[in-house]
Amino acid sequence: MLSEADSDLVTAAVARAEATTDAEIVTIVAPRSDEYRDIALWYAAAAMLLVPLFAALFPDLGLKLLALVHDAWSAPGEDLILGVLMLAQILVFGLVFALLGPVARRIALVPKSIRHARVRARAVLLFRVSAERRTDSRYGVLLYLSEDEHMAEIVADSGLTGKVGPETWGRAMAVMLPHVAKGHVGEGLSAAVERIGLVLATHFPKTAADTNELPDRPISL
């Protein structure tokens, strides 16, 4: 999360950037964009479904386990075999789900494409709440950082989308992420805000009628 010093650093960067443009910049920092509990469920379910396959590949081991609950002098019935198999599946499901309790473990197992999609979805949702259509000119920009995923997104209002391409925002994020990777979140956000400000000043320079319509201070969730 942002320290007070980092918040002051980002606030100053936003104020400097907005002094050169009619656009408004909002910065939001979140610990993560999703809890990924469904990922734990998927892995636990997959492990559970592997139990019958394991039993088929290693029948001798399965028989030894059955011997723990059945008289070794007679063949186990189908009901017993199915019951033990179902119990093993339940135990495996519970074990894997428990092992994936810490969110850091879940995130580590999430494919990058899924993490990116959820960070993007969260950024768009927050943009709609914090900046979309809240400026007269529709020149609002959200810079969003999701710390646990080590990902960022920039979402722009309708007045900007036709004039500034995604590759331009990508370069701004590329400036930020190396700082964030070193733990310098405030410096990273400030560097990205500075780059965003240069782009906005080129396309939407400051006019006399402009007012500060959105808060400069970063929002920590």
QUIMO-V195591 format. One record per backbone hydrogen bond with DSSP energy under -0.5 kcal/mol. NH is the residue of the N-H (numbers start at 0). CO is the residue of the C=O. If there is no record, write none. Layout:
[[NH | CO] [NH | CO]]
This chain:
[[6 | 2] [7 | 3] [8 | 4] [9 | 5] [10 | 6] [11 | 7] [12 | 8] [13 | 9] [14 | 10] [15 | 11] [16 | 12] [17 | 13] [18 | 14] [19 | 16] [20 | 17] [21 | 203] [22 | 203] [23 | 138] [25 | 140] [27 | 142] [28 | 218] [29 | 144] [38 | 35] [39 | 35] [40 | 36] [41 | 37] [42 | 38] [43 | 39] [44 | 40] [45 | 41] [46 | 42] [47 | 43] [48 | 44] [49 | 45] [49 | 46] [50 | 46] [50 | 47] [52 | 48] [53 | 49] [54 | 50] [55 | 51] [56 | 52] [57 | 53] [58 | 55] [61 | 57] [62 | 58] [63 | 59] [64 | 60] [65 | 61] [66 | 62] [67 | 63] [67 | 64] [68 | 65] [69 | 65] [73 | 70] [80 | 76] [81 | 77] [82 | 78] [83 | 79] [84 | 80] [85 | 81] [86 | 82] [87 | 83] [88 | 84] [89 | 85] [90 | 86] [91 | 87] [92 | 88] [93 | 89] [94 | 90] [95 | 91] [96 | 92] [97 | 93] [98 | 94] [99 | 95] [100 | 97] [104 | 101] [105 | 101] [106 | 102] [107 | 103] [108 | 104] [108 | 105] [109 | 105] [109 | 106] [113 | 110] [114 | 110] [115 | 111] [116 | 112] [117 | 113] [118 | 114] [119 | 115] [120 | 116] [121 | 117] [122 | 118] [123 | 119] [124 | 120] [125 | 121] [126 | 122] [127 | 123] [128 | 124] [129 | 125] [130 | 126] [131 | 126] [133 | 130] [137 | 134] [140 | 23] [141 | 154] [142 | 25] [142 | 140] [143 | 141] [143 | 152] [144 | 27] [145 | 150] [146 | 29] [146 | 144] [147 | 30] [149 | 145] [149 | 146] [150 | 145] [152 | 143] [154 | 141] [156 | 139] [158 | 137] [159 | 156] [160 | 156] [161 | 157] [162 | 159] [163 | 159] [167 | 164] [168 | 164] [169 | 165] [170 | 166] [171 | 167] [172 | 168] [173 | 169] [174 | 170] [175 | 171] [176 | 172] [177 | 173] [178 | 175] [179 | 175] [180 | 176] [181 | 177] [181 | 178] [182 | 179] [183 | 178] [184 | 182] [187 | 183] [188 | 184] [189 | 185] [190 | 186] [191 | 187] [192 | 188] [193 | 189] [194 | 190] [195 | 191] [196 | 192] [197 | 193] [198 | 194] [199 | 195] [200 | 196] [201 | 197] [202 | 198] [203 | 199] [205 | 19] [209 | 206] [212 | 210] [218 | 26] [219 | 217] [220 | 28] [220 | 218]]
